[in-house]
Each structure stands twice: as structure tokens, then as C-alpha cells.
Amino acid sequence: MPHADLVFTRGPVLTMDPARTRASSLAVTGDRITAVGHDEVSELIGPRTEVVDLRGKLLLPGFQDAHIHAVGGGCELAECDLSGVVDVESCLERIRAFAEAHPEREWITGGGWSLETFAGGLPTRQLLDSVVPDRPVLLANRDHHGAWANSRALELAGITAGTPDPADGRVEREADGAPSGTLQEGATGLVSRLVPPSTPADRVAGLLRAQKLLHSLGVTGWQDALLGSFNGMPDPSEAYLAAAKDGSLTARVAGALWWDRERGGDQIPELVARRGALTFGRFRVGSVKIMQDGIAENFTAAMTTPYLDGCGCATANSGLSFVDPDALRRHVTELDALDFQVHFHALGDRAVREALNAIEAAVAANGRRGNRHHLAHLQVVHPDDLPRFAALGAIANIQPLWAAHEPQMDELTIPFLGPERASWQYPFGSLLRAGATLAAGSDWPVSSPNPLEGIHVAVNRREPGSQDERVFLPEQRIDLMTALAAYTAGAAHVNGHDDAGSLRPGHLADLVVLDRDVFAAPPEEIAEAGVERTYVGGALVHQA
């Protein structure tokens, strides 16, 4: 064989290949892996070969993210960023400082605030008015299923006590019906439609900012879960296409076209046209994203039984199904026949069941077409539906960081689900034992894009660095190899990157080098690992 361009020696090399899970050396020629093995790989070292001595550090396939909003996350990094702030005063001070530093901004936008920061998860307009009284402010929460507006923003939007709630959302109100400042789900669009749109250059800059961050975390590919406009968020499609065409897109990106829930099947021809127009180079568009429900914390996740109130009594609210279940079955069947992958947002157990029913209808009508439909989030899954994932070939797209005890879970979720339903949350172990294929993602900027933090929680069911010794539903823990597989081979499978996600001769040289072998340390230390190098197609895209 000719000499390799790049050889890694003195592993370990974790291949994610069931035929040989561990090796100690790997060779790359061009953008492909040409050998995986041990001392014999050194025969491929020539005078121009770059040799990387791993010195016991772990080489593994590049991480992939099966559900992320990279352009939005990258753009938010340049806005008022409230992520990580846990108390009201610090939150307000950060907003005040950002507004003072940007007097030229007509609107103050950004987000990342946590529901647990505010009583009942409901910040008020008066709090925002106290720091920015003269300009409109709109700040998305960490989940991006709600937003916080000041009085000026609500006034410009014309929202009053007489404004009706939209069908897909809710305006939180004061005792006299006046808007309190918190907007849930589709109600955020009442204000966000007024926010000056970002420019194409802003969105490309956001993409490149995000790409740099993700590469530094070992991420070599992802699926953007929202190509389209929604609740004032701009469509990132053209940013991806521009970067793919000028070569600045170094990651491999699968795109999921947004399903407009205000419309029906009449939009499908447009989706077909967009699939063809947008696919170029490392940017491939072949999925359709259907958001079937909301989130549990604001009681819009679709449940099979009603939420409880603060006293533990059943309410009249079982959440929202954004797409009629009968229509969903028809739409998914048609999309499947056109070889679209369907990427569901399904968080409550009713939404999960409705999505599985739709996949079942598609399989019955079209046979198994291998379109790799997947359900993201899966916070509450009814035990009766666990075996249906394997039976239907539906992939479980998990966001592990959420499966831990923290204030949003303990104060705003568990009391309103009740003990039995709360025990069905994030059932990673049960899904695995039922034969489901697991893929993993971050949903960044909702939560951290760091795969090692997600892997840490999947294995430990505790947040990294948490002082809370409780393990959240310990029977749902998964082992380290399974968690790594979900972030590599599993996510690559969902994203349609069949020649990535495992280290085999002929596969793409999408690689990550960690600063340690995470198998050699206690599982409680997984999140302490860092990324030393990231390669895409054999090209170095990050070095610590």
C-alpha cells in the first residue's frame, strides 16, 4: 500500500466497529481511513506522513449531533446571553450591561434564561422594565418554547387584556388579564414578528461561530432541526448553502425542513423543491421536522392523561397536539413515500404515541423504505410504547443532559406529572433493553452542545459537578460504550452519514482525540475530559 498521509499510534483507538472495538493505530490517506490495527500500521509511515503519538489518549469517531440549532445558537452567542445565570439579580444585571453596551440596538434580543430562576417559571415585564424601560426587549427562555418581553415590546405588538391566545400558544396574564410578560409557544410570534431580522451575513457569521465551537467539542457533523422560519427565528438554510458553496462549511450537516403547522399537505411539493435546491456538498437536506407538541414545564407537552395542579389534583389540560393526529398519519405516509426522513419533536407520551402511530401508518402503506424516522426528546414515554420503536424501526433521538435532578425537573415538572408518569421520563435504559436504536443530540442552544457532558448524564443520570447526590431514575442509566455509540454511530446513522460514525478502512476520517481514555477513569469524571484534536475528512479543524 502507498504511504499514508496521517498515522495515529500508541492508542487506544475506539472504533465503534463491533468486529473490532479496540485498536492502537490508525492510518488516513486523503479523506479516508486506510488501516486500523496495531504495530503493522506503522508500515504505512513514509517520509511525508504526519505521525500523531496518542500516548494513551483516546481516538474515536467524530461526535455527531442528531438534533441541534447551530445557526441560531451561533447567532445568540453575539446577543444577550443569559445561559448559566441562576438568580434574578444576576440575570437583570447581565441584561442591563448588554443594553448599555449596545445603545445602537433598536431591540434587545437574546435568551437562555432558566425557568427555575423565576417563581413558577414566569418572569414579569416589570422586571425587564426596571433595567430596559425605553427599548423593546424579547428574550427566549432556555427551551426556546417561551419568551420574556418588557412592556415596550408588548405595547408595540398591541398585546392587551383583550388579545386572544393563539391556537398554538398562551399569553401569561396578570389578574386583570393584562399580559404579564411571559409568552408561551406560538404566542412568542406575536412579538417576535416585529424584531428586525438578522441579515444573511449575520447568519453566516453565526454558523461559522457555531461551527468553531462545535469542532472544539469534537463534533464533526450534525442535523439542524429547523430549516425554516418559526416564532421570529430566521431561516438558516441559505447560510448553510452559502457556506457549503464557498467551502467554509467544514462540518457535515443534514438539514430538517420545517413543517408549517398552520398548513397541511399542500406544502409537500414545496418541501420537495427545497430539498433539491438546498442540497450541496457537505450540506444535505432530506428530513422534515414536525413539532408535535410543546414542553412539560409550560404544560404544552401532549400527555395521555391531564397534568396535575399544585395540590396534586387533575386539571383539564393534557397539553397540545400541534398537528391533528389523523392528519399526521396522512402527512407522514406521503412524506415517507417521497423518501423524506421525518424528524419528530415528541416530548409527552401522547405525542410519542401519535408519532409512532404515524410511522406505523406509513409502514403499512409503503412498506419499509429505510427512511430512518426518529423521535426527538422523548421526555415521557408510556411503557406500552417502548417496544414499538424496534418493531417500527423508529429511532430514539435522546437529549441526555435533561435526564437529571435539577430545579426545572424537581420544581416545575415532577409535581405536575405525578409519581407514576414522572417515572417514565427519559427511559434510555428501557428503550435500549426494548431493542431501540439510540441516537443523541444536544438541542443547543437549549442546552450545552458538549457531547461529553451529555454522555456523562446518560451514564450517571446526574449533572456534571452537581452537589445533589440523587441519581435520577437509576434504572435508566446506560453504559459508557452505548452512550458513546449514540453520539457517534447512532447519530451518524440518523444523519445519513453511513461512512462515518465508526472507524473502519474506507470510512471517512472524521475523528476526535480526547485528552484521556474515559474508560480508564471513574464514570463520575466523564465530563472532565476534553478534546485535543478534531478532524473532518482527515483535515485538522481544531487543536487545543
C-alpha positions as CSV (number, residue, x, y, z in Angstrom):
1,M,0.0,0.0,0.0
2,P,1.2,3.6,-0.6
3,H,2.3,5.6,2.4
4,A,-0.4,7.2,4.5
5,D,-0.9,11.0,5.0
6,L,-1.6,10.7,8.7
7,V,-1.0,7.9,11.2
8,F,-2.1,7.7,14.8
9,T,0.0,5.4,17.0
10,R,0.0,4.2,20.6
11,G,-3.7,4.4,21.1
12,P,-6.2,3.3,22.4
13,V,-8.4,3.6,19.3
14,L,-12.1,3.1,19.9
15,T,-13.5,2.0,16.6
16,M,-17.3,1.6,17.4
17,D,-16.9,-1.3,15.0
18,P,-18.5,-4.5,16.6
19,A,-16.0,-6.7,14.7
20,R,-13.0,-5.0,16.4
21,T,-13.9,-2.5,19.1
22,R,-10.3,-1.5,20.1
23,A,-7.1,-0.9,18.2
24,S,-3.9,1.0,18.9
25,S,-3.1,2.6,15.5
26,L,-5.0,4.1,12.6
27,A,-3.9,5.4,9.2
28,V,-5.5,8.1,6.9
29,T,-4.9,8.8,3.3
30,G,-6.8,11.7,1.7
31,D,-10.1,11.9,3.5
32,R,-10.5,8.2,4.2
33,I,-9.3,5.7,6.8
34,T,-7.0,3.3,5.1
35,A,-6.0,1.0,8.0
36,V,-7.0,0.2,11.6
37,G,-4.9,-2.1,13.7
38,H,-1.7,-2.3,15.7
39,D,2.0,-2.2,15.0
40,E,1.5,-3.3,11.4
41,V,0.0,0.1,10.6
42,S,3.5,1.6,11.1
43,E,4.4,0.1,7.7
44,L,2.3,2.9,6.1
45,I,4.5,5.6,7.6
46,G,6.6,7.3,4.9
47,P,8.8,10.4,4.8
48,R,5.8,12.7,4.4
49,T,3.5,11.0,6.8
50,E,2.3,13.1,9.8
51,V,2.5,10.9,12.8
52,V,0.4,11.6,15.9
53,D,1.5,9.9,19.1
54,L,-1.6,9.4,21.1
55,R,0.4,8.5,24.3
56,G,-2.6,6.6,25.7
57,K,-5.2,9.3,24.8
58,L,-8.4,8.1,23.2
59,L,-9.0,8.3,19.5
60,L,-12.6,7.7,18.4
61,P,-15.0,8.7,15.6
62,G,-16.0,12.3,15.5
63,F,-19.1,13.1,17.5
64,Q,-22.3,13.9,15.7
65,D,-25.3,15.7,17.0
66,A,-28.7,14.4,15.9
67,H,-30.8,17.5,16.9
68,I,-29.3,21.0,17.1
69,H,-30.0,24.6,16.0
70,A,-26.4,25.6,15.2
71,V,-27.0,28.8,13.3
72,G,-29.4,30.1,15.9
73,G,-27.0,29.1,18.7
74,G,-24.2,30.8,16.9
75,C,-26.2,34.0,16.4
76,E,-27.2,34.0,20.1
77,L,-23.6,34.0,21.1
78,A,-23.5,37.6,19.8
79,E,-26.7,38.6,21.6
80,C,-27.7,39.0,25.3
81,D,-26.7,35.5,26.6
82,L,-28.4,34.5,29.9
83,S,-27.3,30.9,29.9
84,G,-25.9,29.7,33.2
85,V,-27.4,32.5,35.2
86,V,-29.4,31.1,38.1
87,D,-30.6,34.1,40.2
88,V,-32.9,37.0,39.2
89,E,-30.5,39.8,40.1
90,S,-27.6,38.4,38.1
91,C,-30.0,37.9,35.2
92,L,-31.2,41.5,35.3
93,E,-27.6,42.8,35.7
94,R,-26.5,40.9,32.6
95,I,-29.4,42.4,30.6
96,R,-28.7,45.9,31.9
97,A,-25.0,45.6,31.0
98,F,-25.7,44.3,27.5
99,A,-28.2,47.1,26.8
100,E,-25.8,49.7,28.0
101,A,-23.0,48.2,25.8
102,H,-25.2,48.3,22.8
103,P,-27.0,51.7,22.6
104,E,-27.3,51.3,18.9
105,R,-29.6,48.3,19.1
106,E,-33.3,49.0,18.4
107,W,-34.3,45.8,20.1
108,I,-32.6,43.9,22.9
109,T,-32.7,40.2,22.0
110,G,-31.1,37.0,23.1
111,G,-32.1,34.4,25.6
112,G,-31.1,31.4,27.6
113,W,-32.8,32.2,30.9
114,S,-33.9,29.2,33.0
115,L,-37.4,28.7,34.2
116,E,-36.4,27.9,37.7
117,T,-34.9,31.4,38.1
118,F,-38.4,32.9,38.4
119,A,-41.4,31.9,40.6
120,G,-43.5,29.4,38.6
121,G,-41.1,29.8,35.7
122,L,-42.9,33.1,34.8
123,P,-40.7,36.3,34.7
124,T,-42.6,39.6,34.5
125,R,-42.5,42.6,32.2
126,Q,-41.9,44.8,35.3
127,L,-38.6,43.1,36.0
128,L,-37.4,43.8,32.5
129,D,-38.8,47.4,32.6
130,S,-36.6,48.0,35.6
131,V,-33.4,47.6,33.6
132,V,-34.5,48.5,30.0
133,P,-37.6,50.7,30.1
134,D,-37.2,52.6,26.9
135,R,-36.5,49.9,24.2
136,P,-38.3,46.7,23.4
137,V,-36.8,43.5,24.9
138,L,-37.6,40.0,23.8
139,L,-35.6,37.1,25.4
140,A,-36.2,33.4,24.6
141,N,-36.0,31.0,27.5
142,R,-33.5,28.2,27.6
143,D,-36.0,25.8,26.0
144,H,-37.0,28.3,23.3
145,H,-40.6,27.3,23.9
146,G,-41.3,30.7,25.5
147,A,-40.1,34.2,25.8
148,W,-39.9,37.2,28.2
149,A,-41.0,40.6,26.9
150,N,-40.9,44.0,28.5
151,S,-43.8,46.5,28.5
152,R,-42.5,48.3,25.5
153,A,-42.3,45.2,23.4
154,L,-45.9,44.1,24.4
155,E,-47.1,47.6,23.6
156,L,-45.6,47.6,20.1
157,A,-47.2,44.2,19.5
158,G,-50.6,45.5,20.6
159,I,-51.0,42.8,23.2
160,T,-53.6,43.8,25.7
161,A,-56.1,42.1,28.1
162,G,-58.4,41.7,25.1
163,T,-55.8,39.9,22.9
164,P,-56.9,36.2,22.5
165,D,-54.4,33.4,22.9
166,P,-53.2,31.9,19.6
167,A,-54.2,28.3,18.9
168,D,-50.7,27.1,19.4
169,G,-49.7,29.1,22.5
170,R,-50.6,31.2,25.5
171,V,-50.1,34.7,26.8
172,E,-49.5,34.6,30.5
173,R,-51.6,37.2,32.2
174,E,-52.0,39.3,35.4
175,A,-55.1,39.2,37.5
176,D,-56.9,41.8,35.2
177,G,-56.0,39.9,32.0
178,A,-53.1,42.2,31.1
179,P,-50.1,40.4,29.7
180,S,-47.6,39.6,32.4
181,G,-44.5,39.5,30.2
182,T,-44.2,35.7,29.6
183,L,-45.3,34.3,26.2
184,Q,-45.6,30.6,25.7
185,E,-45.0,28.6,22.4
186,G,-46.7,30.3,19.4
187,A,-47.6,33.4,21.4
188,T,-44.0,34.4,21.2
189,G,-44.6,35.1,17.5
190,L,-47.0,38.0,18.4
191,V,-43.9,39.9,19.4
192,S,-41.0,38.2,17.5
193,R,-42.6,39.2,14.2
194,L,-41.6,42.8,15.0
195,V,-37.9,42.1,15.7
196,P,-35.7,43.4,13.0
197,P,-34.5,40.3,11.1
198,S,-30.9,39.3,11.0
199,T,-29.0,39.8,7.8
200,P,-27.7,36.9,5.6
201,A,-24.2,38.0,6.7
202,D,-25.2,37.7,10.4
203,R,-26.5,34.2,9.8
204,V,-23.3,33.0,8.0
205,A,-21.3,34.6,10.8
206,G,-23.5,32.7,13.4
207,L,-22.9,29.4,11.5
208,L,-19.2,29.8,11.4
209,R,-19.1,30.9,15.1
210,A,-21.1,27.8,16.0
211,Q,-19.0,25.5,13.8
212,K,-15.8,26.6,15.5
213,L,-17.4,25.9,18.9
214,L,-18.7,22.5,17.9
215,H,-15.4,21.4,16.3
216,S,-13.7,22.4,19.6
217,L,-16.1,19.9,21.3
218,G,-15.3,17.1,18.9
219,V,-18.4,17.5,16.8
220,T,-17.8,16.7,13.1
221,G,-21.4,16.6,11.8
222,W,-25.0,17.4,12.9
223,Q,-28.6,17.6,11.9
224,D,-30.1,21.1,12.0
225,A,-33.6,20.5,13.3
226,L,-35.3,23.6,11.9
227,L,-34.7,24.8,8.4
228,G,-37.4,27.4,8.0
229,S,-38.8,30.4,9.9
230,F,-40.6,29.9,13.2
231,N,-41.6,32.3,16.0
232,G,-39.4,35.0,14.6
233,M,-36.3,32.8,14.2
234,P,-34.8,33.4,10.8
235,D,-34.4,30.5,8.3
236,P,-30.7,29.3,8.4
237,S,-31.0,27.4,5.1
238,E,-29.2,30.0,2.9
239,A,-26.4,30.4,5.4
240,Y,-25.7,26.7,5.2
241,L,-25.9,26.7,1.4
242,A,-23.6,29.7,1.1
243,A,-21.0,28.1,3.4
244,A,-21.2,24.8,1.6
245,K,-20.6,26.6,-1.8
246,D,-17.7,28.7,-0.7
247,G,-16.0,25.9,1.2
248,S,-16.3,27.4,4.7
249,L,-18.7,24.6,5.9
250,T,-16.2,22.0,7.2
251,A,-18.8,20.0,9.1
252,R,-21.2,17.5,7.6
253,V,-24.7,18.8,8.0
254,A,-28.1,17.2,7.5
255,G,-31.0,19.6,7.4
256,A,-34.6,19.1,8.5
257,L,-37.1,21.3,6.7
258,W,-39.7,22.9,9.0
259,W,-43.3,21.6,8.7
260,D,-45.6,24.6,8.9
261,R,-48.3,23.5,11.3
262,E,-50.6,26.2,10.1
263,R,-50.8,24.4,6.8
264,G,-51.4,20.8,5.6
265,G,-50.2,18.6,2.8
266,D,-50.3,21.4,0.3
267,Q,-46.8,22.3,1.5
268,I,-45.2,19.0,0.5
269,P,-44.4,20.0,-3.1
270,E,-42.6,23.0,-1.7
271,L,-40.6,20.7,0.6
272,V,-39.6,18.5,-2.4
273,A,-38.4,21.6,-4.3
274,R,-36.4,22.9,-1.3
275,R,-34.8,19.5,-0.8
276,G,-33.4,19.7,-4.3
277,A,-32.5,23.3,-4.2
278,L,-30.6,23.3,-0.9
279,T,-28.6,20.1,-1.1
280,F,-25.0,20.9,-2.0
281,G,-21.6,19.4,-0.9
282,R,-21.5,18.8,2.8
283,F,-25.0,20.2,3.3
284,R,-27.7,17.6,2.6
285,V,-31.4,18.2,3.0
286,G,-33.6,15.1,3.3
287,S,-35.6,15.4,6.5
288,V,-38.8,17.1,7.5
289,K,-39.2,18.4,11.1
290,I,-42.7,18.1,12.6
291,M,-43.1,19.6,16.1
292,Q,-46.0,17.6,17.5
293,D,-46.1,19.1,21.0
294,G,-44.5,21.6,23.3
295,I,-42.8,21.1,26.7
296,A,-43.8,19.8,30.1
297,E,-42.7,22.8,32.1
298,N,-45.4,25.1,30.5
299,F,-47.9,22.2,30.2
300,T,-47.9,22.1,26.4
301,A,-46.3,18.7,26.0
302,A,-49.1,16.3,24.9
303,M,-49.9,13.8,27.6
304,T,-52.3,10.8,27.6
305,T,-53.7,12.0,30.9
306,P,-54.1,15.5,32.4
307,Y,-51.5,17.4,34.2
308,L,-51.8,17.9,37.9
309,D,-52.1,21.2,39.7
310,G,-50.1,22.4,42.6
311,C,-52.3,20.4,45.0
312,G,-51.8,17.2,43.1
313,C,-55.3,17.2,41.6
314,A,-56.0,16.5,37.9
315,T,-56.6,19.6,35.7
316,A,-58.5,19.8,32.4
317,N,-55.2,20.3,30.5
318,S,-53.4,17.4,28.7
319,G,-51.2,19.6,26.6
320,L,-51.3,20.4,22.9
321,S,-51.0,18.3,19.7
322,F,-49.9,20.8,17.2
323,V,-50.8,18.6,14.2
324,D,-54.1,16.7,14.2
325,P,-53.2,13.0,14.8
326,D,-55.3,11.8,11.8
327,A,-53.7,14.4,9.5
328,L,-50.3,13.5,10.9
329,R,-50.7,9.9,9.8
330,R,-51.6,11.1,6.3
331,H,-48.8,13.6,6.0
332,V,-46.1,11.2,7.3
333,T,-47.3,8.5,4.9
334,E,-46.9,10.8,2.0
335,L,-43.6,12.1,3.1
336,D,-42.3,8.6,3.6
337,A,-43.4,7.6,0.1
338,L,-41.3,10.6,-1.2
339,D,-38.3,9.2,0.8
340,F,-38.2,12.0,3.3
341,Q,-37.0,11.2,6.8
342,V,-39.4,12.6,9.4
343,H,-37.8,14.2,12.4
344,F,-40.5,14.4,15.2
345,H,-40.4,16.7,18.2
346,A,-42.3,14.4,20.6
347,L,-41.9,15.1,24.3
348,G,-45.1,13.9,26.0
349,D,-46.3,10.4,26.0
350,R,-49.3,11.3,23.8
351,A,-47.1,13.0,21.2
352,V,-44.8,10.0,21.2
353,R,-47.7,7.7,20.6
354,E,-49.1,9.9,17.8
355,A,-45.7,10.0,16.1
356,L,-45.3,6.2,16.4
357,N,-48.9,5.8,15.0
358,A,-47.9,7.9,12.0
359,I,-44.8,5.8,11.3
360,E,-46.9,2.7,11.7
361,A,-49.4,4.0,9.1
362,A,-46.5,4.9,6.7
363,V,-45.0,1.4,7.1
364,A,-48.4,-0.2,6.5
365,A,-49.0,1.9,3.3
366,N,-45.5,2.0,1.8
367,G,-43.6,-0.9,3.3
368,R,-40.2,-0.4,5.0
369,R,-38.3,2.2,2.9
370,G,-35.4,2.7,5.3
371,N,-36.0,6.4,5.8
372,R,-34.8,6.4,9.4
373,H,-37.7,8.3,11.0
374,H,-36.7,9.5,14.5
375,L,-38.4,10.9,17.6
376,A,-36.5,13.6,19.5
377,H,-36.7,14.4,23.2
378,L,-38.8,11.6,24.5
379,Q,-39.3,13.0,27.9
380,V,-42.3,10.9,28.8
381,V,-42.8,7.5,27.1
382,H,-45.7,5.2,28.0
383,P,-44.3,1.7,28.8
384,D,-46.7,0.3,26.3
385,D,-44.9,2.2,23.5
386,L,-41.4,1.2,24.3
387,P,-41.3,-2.0,22.2
388,R,-42.9,-0.2,19.2
389,F,-39.6,1.7,18.5
390,A,-37.8,-1.5,17.5
391,A,-40.9,-3.0,15.8
392,L,-41.3,0.0,13.6
393,G,-37.7,0.9,13.1
394,A,-38.2,4.2,14.8
395,I,-35.0,5.7,16.2
396,A,-34.9,7.2,19.7
397,N,-33.2,10.6,19.4
398,I,-32.3,11.4,23.0
399,Q,-31.1,14.6,24.7
400,P,-29.4,13.1,27.8
401,L,-28.5,16.3,29.6
402,W,-32.1,16.8,30.6
403,A,-32.3,13.4,32.5
404,A,-31.1,14.6,35.9
405,H,-32.4,16.1,39.1
406,E,-32.2,19.9,38.8
407,P,-34.7,22.7,39.7
408,Q,-36.6,22.7,36.5
409,M,-37.2,19.0,36.8
410,D,-37.8,18.9,40.6
411,E,-39.9,22.0,40.9
412,L,-41.6,22.6,37.6
413,T,-42.1,19.1,36.2
414,I,-42.3,16.1,38.6
415,P,-45.0,17.7,40.8
416,F,-47.3,18.2,37.8
417,L,-46.7,14.8,36.3
418,G,-47.3,12.7,39.4
419,P,-45.2,9.8,40.6
420,E,-46.1,7.2,38.0
421,R,-45.8,9.4,35.0
422,A,-42.6,11.0,36.3
423,S,-41.0,7.5,36.5
424,W,-41.5,7.2,32.7
425,Q,-39.1,10.1,32.0
426,Y,-36.2,9.8,29.6
427,P,-36.3,6.0,29.6
428,F,-32.9,5.4,27.9
429,G,-32.3,2.1,29.6
430,S,-35.8,0.8,28.9
431,L,-35.6,1.8,25.2
432,L,-32.2,0.1,24.9
433,R,-33.5,-3.1,26.5
434,A,-36.5,-3.0,24.2
435,G,-34.3,-3.1,21.2
436,A,-34.5,0.6,20.1
437,T,-31.6,2.2,18.2
438,L,-30.4,5.2,20.1
439,A,-29.0,8.4,18.6
440,A,-28.1,11.5,20.6
441,G,-28.2,15.3,20.3
442,S,-28.0,18.4,22.4
443,D,-30.8,20.7,21.1
444,W,-28.2,23.5,21.6
445,P,-28.8,26.4,22.3
446,V,-31.4,24.9,24.6
447,S,-28.6,23.1,26.5
448,S,-24.9,22.6,26.2
449,P,-23.6,21.3,22.9
450,N,-20.8,19.4,24.6
451,P,-21.2,15.7,23.9
452,L,-19.1,14.6,26.8
453,E,-21.5,16.4,29.2
454,G,-24.4,14.6,27.6
455,I,-22.6,11.3,27.8
456,H,-21.8,11.9,31.4
457,V,-25.5,12.4,32.2
458,A,-26.6,9.4,30.1
459,V,-24.2,7.2,32.2
460,N,-24.6,8.8,35.6
461,R,-28.1,10.4,35.5
462,R,-26.6,13.3,37.4
463,E,-25.4,16.7,36.1
464,P,-21.7,17.2,35.8
465,G,-20.4,18.8,39.0
466,S,-23.7,18.6,40.8
467,Q,-23.7,18.5,44.6
468,D,-27.0,16.6,44.5
469,E,-26.2,13.0,45.3
470,R,-29.5,11.7,44.0
471,V,-29.5,9.6,40.8
472,F,-32.4,10.4,38.5
473,L,-34.2,7.1,37.8
474,P,-31.0,5.0,38.1
475,E,-32.6,2.0,36.2
476,Q,-32.5,4.2,33.1
477,R,-28.7,4.7,33.1
478,I,-26.9,3.3,30.1
479,D,-23.3,2.1,29.9
480,L,-20.4,4.3,28.5
481,M,-20.0,2.4,25.3
482,T,-23.7,2.7,24.5
483,A,-23.7,6.4,25.2
484,L,-20.6,6.9,23.0
485,A,-22.3,4.9,20.3
486,A,-25.4,7.1,20.4
487,Y,-23.2,10.2,19.8
488,T,-21.1,8.6,17.0
489,A,-22.5,5.6,15.1
490,G,-26.1,6.2,16.1
491,A,-26.2,9.9,15.3
492,A,-24.3,9.3,12.0
493,H,-26.9,6.8,11.1
494,V,-29.8,9.2,11.7
495,N,-27.9,11.9,9.8
496,G,-27.4,9.7,6.8
497,H,-23.6,9.7,7.1
498,D,-23.2,6.0,6.5
499,D,-19.5,6.2,6.0
500,A,-18.9,8.0,9.3
501,G,-19.6,7.2,12.9
502,S,-17.2,4.2,13.1
503,L,-13.5,3.8,12.3
504,R,-13.2,1.2,9.5
505,P,-11.0,1.2,6.4
506,G,-12.8,3.1,3.7
507,H,-14.8,5.2,6.1
508,L,-14.4,9.0,6.3
509,A,-11.6,10.2,8.5
510,D,-13.9,12.2,10.8
511,L,-12.0,11.8,14.1
512,V,-11.7,13.2,17.6
513,V,-8.8,12.8,20.1
514,L,-9.7,13.2,23.7
515,D,-7.2,14.2,26.4
516,R,-7.6,10.9,28.2
517,D,-9.1,7.5,27.9
518,V,-12.6,7.9,29.5
519,F,-12.8,4.2,30.1
520,A,-9.8,4.3,32.4
521,A,-11.4,6.8,34.9
522,P,-14.5,6.6,37.1
523,P,-17.8,7.4,35.3
524,E,-18.2,10.4,37.6
525,E,-15.3,12.0,35.7
526,I,-16.5,11.6,32.1
527,A,-17.4,15.3,31.8
528,E,-13.9,16.3,32.9
529,A,-12.4,15.0,29.7
530,G,-11.6,17.5,26.9
531,V,-11.0,17.5,23.2
532,E,-7.4,17.8,22.0
533,R,-7.9,17.4,18.2
534,T,-10.8,17.2,15.8
535,Y,-10.5,16.1,12.1
536,V,-13.1,16.2,9.3
537,G,-12.1,14.1,6.3
538,G,-8.6,13.9,7.5
539,A,-8.2,17.7,7.8
540,L,-7.5,19.2,11.2
541,V,-10.3,21.6,12.1
542,H,-9.5,22.0,15.9
543,Q,-6.4,21.7,18.0
544,A,-6.4,22.6,21.7
